[in-house]
Amino acid sequence: MNGQHKLFTSSAAGLGIKLPGWTYPVVCDLSTGQVAFDNYVGRWGEQSKLDALLQMYAVEKAKIEARKKGYTVSEQFLASGEIKLTIHVSGGAA
């Protein structure tokens, strides 16, 4: 939900995302790209959940930008948890 969100000792404005098991939301300021969160060094939320969110964002952003340029994109989920993107441009893959 977009708006003002309470963290432990502060608040942040932006899109609030409630991650599984997290006490406070992750707040993304869509105008600046800044991310605010408070997980008390993992005690109030697993870092791996935030890492997964940031990875998904990066993948989606890359796909959007590639498609804007007319490229096609294929996505492959690897056993390691990584995501392999292949961007197809005329004449080959980049």
TORLUMLO-15406 format. One line per field, with one value per atom (N, C-alpha, C): residue number from 0; residue in three letters; atom name; x, y, z. Coordinates in Angstrom, 2 decimals, always signed. Layout:
REM TORLUMLO-15406
n <- (NUM|...)
res <- (ALA|...)
atom <- (CA|...)
c1 <- (X|...)
c2 <- (Y|...)
c3 <- (Z|...)
//
This chain:
REM TORLUMLO-15406
n <- (0|0|0|1|1|1|2|2|2|3|3|3|4|4|4|5|5|5|6|6|6|7|7|7|8|8|8|9|9|9|10|10|10|11|11|11|12|12|12|13|13|13|14|14|14|15|15|15|16|16|16|17|17|17|18|18|18|19|19|19|20|20|20|21|21|21|22|22|22|23|23|23|24|24|24|25|25|25|26|26|26|27|27|27|28|28|28|29|29|29|30|30|30|31|31|31|32|32|32|33|33|33|34|34|34|35|35|35|36|36|36|37|37|37|38|38|38|39|39|39|40|40|40|41|41|41|42|42|42|43|43|43|44|44|44|45|45|45|46|46|46|47|47|47|48|48|48|49|49|49|50|50|50|51|51|51|52|52|52|53|53|53|54|54|54|55|55|55|56|56|56|57|57|57|58|58|58|59|59|59|60|60|60|61|61|61|62|62|62|63|63|63|64|64|64|65|65|65|66|66|66|67|67|67|68|68|68|69|69|69|70|70|70|71|71|71|72|72|72|73|73|73|74|74|74|75|75|75|76|76|76|77|77|77|78|78|78|79|79|79|80|80|80|81|81|81|82|82|82|83|83|83|84|84|84|85|85|85|86|86|86|87|87|87|88|88|88|89|89|89|90|90|90|91|91|91|92|92|92|93|93|93)
res <- (MET|MET|MET|ASN|ASN|ASN|GLY|GLY|GLY|GLN|GLN|GLN|HIS|HIS|HIS|LYS|LYS|LYS|LEU|LEU|LEU|PHE|PHE|PHE|THR|THR|THR|SER|SER|SER|SER|SER|SER|ALA|ALA|ALA|ALA|ALA|ALA|GLY|GLY|GLY|LEU|LEU|LEU|GLY|GLY|GLY|ILE|ILE|ILE|LYS|LYS|LYS|LEU|LEU|LEU|PRO|PRO|PRO|GLY|GLY|GLY|TRP|TRP|TRP|THR|THR|THR|TYR|TYR|TYR|PRO|PRO|PRO|VAL|VAL|VAL|VAL|VAL|VAL|CYS|CYS|CYS|ASP|ASP|ASP|LEU|LEU|LEU|SER|SER|SER|THR|THR|THR|GLY|GLY|GLY|GLN|GLN|GLN|VAL|VAL|VAL|ALA|ALA|ALA|PHE|PHE|PHE|ASP|ASP|ASP|ASN|ASN|ASN|TYR|TYR|TYR|VAL|VAL|VAL|GLY|GLY|GLY|ARG|ARG|ARG|TRP|TRP|TRP|GLY|GLY|GLY|GLU|GLU|GLU|GLN|GLN|GLN|SER|SER|SER|LYS|LYS|LYS|LEU|LEU|LEU|ASP|ASP|ASP|ALA|ALA|ALA|LEU|LEU|LEU|LEU|LEU|LEU|GLN|GLN|GLN|MET|MET|MET|TYR|TYR|TYR|ALA|ALA|ALA|VAL|VAL|VAL|GLU|GLU|GLU|LYS|LYS|LYS|ALA|ALA|ALA|LYS|LYS|LYS|ILE|ILE|ILE|GLU|GLU|GLU|ALA|ALA|ALA|ARG|ARG|ARG|LYS|LYS|LYS|LYS|LYS|LYS|GLY|GLY|GLY|TYR|TYR|TYR|THR|THR|THR|VAL|VAL|VAL|SER|SER|SER|GLU|GLU|GLU|GLN|GLN|GLN|PHE|PHE|PHE|LEU|LEU|LEU|ALA|ALA|ALA|SER|SER|SER|GLY|GLY|GLY|GLU|GLU|GLU|ILE|ILE|ILE|LYS|LYS|LYS|LEU|LEU|LEU|THR|THR|THR|ILE|ILE|ILE|HIS|HIS|HIS|VAL|VAL|VAL|SER|SER|SER|GLY|GLY|GLY|GLY|GLY|GLY|ALA|ALA|ALA|ALA|ALA|ALA)
atom <- (N|CA|C|N|CA|C|N|CA|C|N|CA|C|N|CA|C|N|CA|C|N|CA|C|N|CA|C|N|CA|C|N|CA|C|N|CA|C|N|CA|C|N|CA|C|N|CA|C|N|CA|C|N|CA|C|N|CA|C|N|CA|C|N|CA|C|N|CA|C|N|CA|C|N|CA|C|N|CA|C|N|CA|C|N|CA|C|N|CA|C|N|CA|C|N|CA|C|N|CA|C|N|CA|C|N|CA|C|N|CA|C|N|CA|C|N|CA|C|N|CA|C|N|CA|C|N|CA|C|N|CA|C|N|CA|C|N|CA|C|N|CA|C|N|CA|C|N|CA|C|N|CA|C|N|CA|C|N|CA|C|N|CA|C|N|CA|C|N|CA|C|N|CA|C|N|CA|C|N|CA|C|N|CA|C|N|CA|C|N|CA|C|N|CA|C|N|CA|C|N|CA|C|N|CA|C|N|CA|C|N|CA|C|N|CA|C|N|CA|C|N|CA|C|N|CA|C|N|CA|C|N|CA|C|N|CA|C|N|CA|C|N|CA|C|N|CA|C|N|CA|C|N|CA|C|N|CA|C|N|CA|C|N|CA|C|N|CA|C|N|CA|C|N|CA|C|N|CA|C|N|CA|C|N|CA|C|N|CA|C|N|CA|C|N|CA|C|N|CA|C|N|CA|C|N|CA|C|N|CA|C|N|CA|C|N|CA|C|N|CA|C|N|CA|C|N|CA|C)
c1 <- (+0.85|+0.00|+0.90|+0.54|+1.31|+0.89|+1.86|+1.57|+2.70|+2.38|+3.34|+3.32|+4.51|+4.59|+5.51|+5.09|+5.88|+6.92|+8.14|+9.22|+9.44|+10.49|+10.65|+10.77|+11.76|+11.96|+11.70|+11.20|+10.97|+9.80|+9.59|+8.58|+9.15|+8.53|+8.99|+7.78|+7.90|+6.82|+7.13|+6.12|+6.28|+5.38|+5.76|+5.01|+5.47|+4.57|+4.90|+4.63|+5.62|+5.50|+5.73|+4.77|+4.88|+5.47|+6.70|+7.36|+6.98|+6.91|+6.56|+7.52|+6.94|+7.74|+8.38|+8.20|+8.81|+7.88|+8.46|+7.69|+7.24|+8.12|+7.82|+7.90|+7.20|+7.22|+8.54|+8.79|+9.85|+9.16|+9.74|+9.09|+9.96|+9.36|+10.07|+9.58|+10.47|+10.15|+10.26|+9.14|+9.13|+9.71|+9.80|+10.36|+11.89|+12.48|+13.94|+14.61|+13.82|+14.39|+14.96|+14.84|+15.36|+14.46|+15.08|+14.35|+14.64|+13.58|+13.72|+13.15|+13.86|+13.37|+14.06|+13.49|+14.09|+13.86|+14.91|+14.78|+15.67|+16.26|+17.08|+18.10|+18.87|+19.93|+19.40|+18.22|+17.64|+16.71|+16.64|+15.77|+14.30|+14.00|+12.61|+12.25|+13.11|+12.84|+14.09|+13.95|+15.09|+15.59|+16.90|+17.51|+17.23|+17.15|+16.92|+15.59|+14.60|+13.31|+13.47|+14.24|+14.51|+15.34|+16.34|+17.18|+16.34|+15.38|+14.51|+13.64|+13.12|+12.32|+13.15|+14.36|+15.22|+15.62|+15.84|+16.15|+14.96|+13.76|+12.57|+12.39|+12.63|+12.53|+13.53|+14.77|+15.81|+15.47|+14.95|+14.57|+13.44|+12.42|+11.28|+11.69|+12.54|+13.02|+13.82|+14.69|+15.48|+14.57|+13.56|+12.63|+11.85|+11.40|+10.65|+11.52|+12.75|+13.64|+14.00|+14.23|+14.55|+13.37|+12.17|+10.98|+10.69|+11.01|+10.84|+11.68|+12.82|+13.72|+13.40|+12.32|+11.89|+12.55|+13.27|+13.92|+12.96|+13.22|+12.46|+13.34|+12.68|+13.40|+12.92|+13.86|+13.50|+14.10|+13.40|+13.76|+13.89|+14.95|+15.16|+15.52|+14.80|+15.07|+16.06|+17.18|+18.23|+18.08|+18.61|+18.51|+19.13|+20.11|+20.79|+19.92|+18.77|+17.92|+18.14|+19.16|+19.43|+18.45|+18.32|+17.47|+18.35|+18.29|+19.07|+18.13|+18.49|+17.73|+18.56|+17.89|+18.53|+17.74|+18.44|+17.80|+18.16|+17.13|+17.31|+17.20|+18.28|+18.29|+18.49|+18.17|+18.37|+19.84|+20.08|+21.45|+22.06|+21.35|+21.91|+21.37|+21.99|+21.58|+22.64|+22.17|+23.09|+23.10)
c2 <- (-1.17|+0.00|+1.24|+2.22|+3.46|+4.41|+5.04|+5.98|+6.05|+6.45|+6.58|+5.27|+4.73|+3.45|+3.56|+2.97|+3.01|+1.90|+2.30|+1.37|+1.41|+0.81|+0.75|+2.14|+2.93|+4.25|+5.39|+5.07|+6.11|+5.72|+6.49|+6.15|+6.47|+5.90|+6.11|+6.19|+7.02|+7.19|+6.39|+5.76|+5.01|+3.80|+2.86|+1.61|+0.64|+0.28|-0.64|-2.07|-2.94|-4.35|-5.15|-5.97|-6.82|-8.15|-8.41|-9.67|-10.72|-11.99|-13.06|-13.09|-13.06|-13.13|-11.83|-10.76|-9.48|-8.70|-8.05|-7.24|-5.93|-5.30|-4.01|-4.15|-3.30|-3.40|-2.91|-3.33|-2.76|-1.65|-0.45|+0.69|+1.17|+1.17|+1.57|+2.94|+3.91|+5.24|+5.16|+5.14|+4.94|+6.10|+7.27|+8.42|+8.44|+7.87|+7.92|+6.55|+5.48|+4.13|+3.70|+4.54|+4.20|+3.17|+2.28|+1.26|+1.45|+1.54|+1.69|+0.44|-0.05|-1.21|-1.26|-2.04|-2.24|-3.70|-4.51|-5.92|-6.29|-5.29|-5.47|-6.59|-6.43|-7.37|-8.81|-8.96|-10.28|-10.76|-10.05|-10.50|-10.23|-9.21|-8.87|-9.23|-9.97|-10.38|-10.93|-12.03|-12.68|-11.85|-11.63|-10.88|-11.56|-12.89|-13.62|-13.24|-12.87|-12.44|-11.11|-10.18|-8.91|-9.13|-10.00|-10.30|-10.85|-11.72|-12.29|-11.20|-10.29|-9.18|-8.32|-7.98|-7.13|-7.85|-9.15|-9.92|-9.91|-10.12|-10.10|-8.74|-7.68|-6.33|-6.14|-6.55|-6.38|-7.14|-8.35|-9.15|-8.48|-8.03|-7.40|-6.10|-5.31|-4.05|-4.33|-5.33|-5.67|-6.13|-6.93|-7.40|-6.24|-5.33|-4.16|-3.33|-3.04|-2.21|-2.90|-4.20|-4.94|-4.91|-5.12|-5.13|-3.75|-2.70|-1.34|-1.14|-1.84|-1.72|-2.73|-3.49|-4.44|-5.80|-6.07|-7.35|-8.35|-9.62|-10.63|-11.17|-11.66|-12.10|-13.48|-14.36|-15.65|-15.70|-16.37|-16.41|-17.87|-18.18|-19.54|-19.49|-20.27|-20.34|-21.46|-21.15|-22.12|-22.75|-23.95|-24.67|-23.88|-23.03|-22.24|-21.11|-20.86|-19.74|-18.52|-18.56|-17.46|-17.53|-16.42|-16.34|-15.94|-16.73|-16.44|-15.81|-14.59|-13.91|-13.96|-14.27|-14.18|-13.15|-12.13|-11.07|-11.31|-11.53|-11.84|-10.56|-10.24|-9.09|-9.62|-8.83|-9.31|-9.63|-10.82|-11.24|-12.06|-12.28|-13.10|-12.73|-13.25|-12.97|-12.10|-11.23|-10.35|-10.74)
c3 <- (+0.00|+0.00|+0.00|-0.78|-0.88|+0.24|+0.88|+1.96|+2.95|+4.18|+5.27|+6.07|+6.37|+7.07|+8.27|+9.39|+10.63|+10.62|+10.91|+11.18|+12.70|+13.22|+14.68|+15.31|+14.90|+15.51|+14.54|+13.36|+12.36|+11.49|+10.45|+9.46|+8.08|+7.07|+5.70|+4.79|+3.76|+2.79|+1.54|+1.00|-0.24|-0.28|-1.10|-1.26|-0.18|+0.73|+1.82|+1.41|+1.66|+1.31|+2.58|+2.94|+4.13|+3.71|+4.13|+3.81|+4.85|+4.46|+5.41|+6.60|+7.80|+9.02|+9.45|+8.72|+9.07|+9.99|+11.00|+11.93|+11.29|+10.52|+9.89|+8.37|+7.65|+6.19|+5.59|+4.39|+3.56|+2.78|+2.78|+2.14|+0.98|-0.20|-1.42|-1.85|-1.90|-2.41|-3.93|-4.61|-6.06|-6.84|-6.22|-6.94|-6.88|-5.82|-5.68|-5.80|-5.64|-5.67|-4.33|-3.30|-1.97|-1.29|-0.52|+0.22|+1.70|+2.50|+3.95|+4.62|+5.64|+6.37|+7.73|+8.64|+9.94|+10.31|+10.19|+10.57|+11.75|+12.40|+13.61|+13.41|+12.35|+11.98|+11.92|+11.33|+11.13|+12.23|+13.35|+14.45|+14.15|+13.34|+13.02|+11.58|+10.91|+9.54|+8.90|+8.20|+7.56|+6.37|+6.33|+5.23|+3.89|+3.89|+2.64|+1.98|+2.77|+2.21|+1.48|+2.05|+1.39|+0.14|+0.22|-0.94|-2.09|-1.78|-2.81|-3.45|-2.63|-3.16|-4.11|-3.69|-4.52|-5.81|-5.73|-6.94|-7.91|-7.39|-8.25|-8.91|-8.14|-8.69|-9.83|-9.61|-10.63|-11.90|-11.75|-12.90|-13.68|-12.97|-13.64|-14.33|-13.68|-14.27|-15.53|-15.51|-16.69|-17.83|-17.52|-18.55|-19.18|-18.34|-18.84|-19.77|-19.34|-20.15|-21.47|-21.44|-22.67|-23.63|-23.12|-23.98|-24.56|-23.80|-24.33|-25.59|-25.67|-26.82|-27.91|-27.72|-28.73|-28.63|-27.56|-27.38|-26.74|-26.92|-26.20|-25.08|-24.04|-22.85|-22.44|-22.14|-21.54|-20.14|-19.26|-17.86|-17.43|-16.70|-16.22|-14.74|-13.94|-12.51|-12.28|-11.63|-11.39|-10.01|-9.84|-8.57|-7.41|-7.71|-6.69|-6.14|-6.79|-6.40|-7.27|-8.10|-9.02|-10.19|-10.89|-12.07|-13.24|-14.29|-15.50|-16.52|-16.96|-18.00|-19.29|-20.37|-21.68|-22.48|-22.93|-23.72|-25.17|-25.98|-27.39|-28.22|-28.92|-29.82|-31.24|-32.22|-33.59|-33.82|-34.34|-34.59|-33.47|-32.34|-31.27|-29.92|-28.90|-27.51|-26.85|-25.96|-25.21|-23.77)
//
